[in-house]
Amino acid sequence: MATAYVLINCELGKEETIIESLKHLDSVKEVYGTFGAYDVIAKIEHAEKEKLREIIIWSIRKIEYIRSTLTLMGIEGQN
């Protein structure tokens, strides 16, 4: 199982809108609003690493009001 954590910067006041959008994506397992440099963090899982990449690029990064993302990929076997 491939895992990634996506740290998200969004437009001011749109955090809850983005969190709700992320909750509707099947591969999103957890999502939280955060304090600090990023506004939202999402844990994404999928059986195929390539499919995980596609979800991040074509589904998550295209959500309205997202300004930028930083993706951290988990190392398989180090969990």
Residue, then its C-alpha position, 0 to 999 in steps of 0.5 A: m500500500a502506497t501512502a502519501y501525506v499532502l500538505i496544503n496551502c489554501e485561500l484564506g477562509k476556505e479550509e473547511t471547503i477544501i476539507e469537505s472536498l477531500k473527504h469525498l475522495d476515496s483514497v483520502k483516509e484522513v484529513y485535518g485542518t492545521f496551524g502553522a505553515y500549512d492549512v490542511i494535511a491529508k493522508i492518501e493511500h492506494a495500492e498502486k503508487e502511480k495511481l496515488r500520484e495521479i490522484i494527487i495531481w489530477s484530483i487534489r491539486k485541482i480542487e478550487y481554492i488550493r494555492s499550493t501543495l507539498t507531498l511527502m511519500g511514505i517509504e514502504g517498510q518503514n512504518 
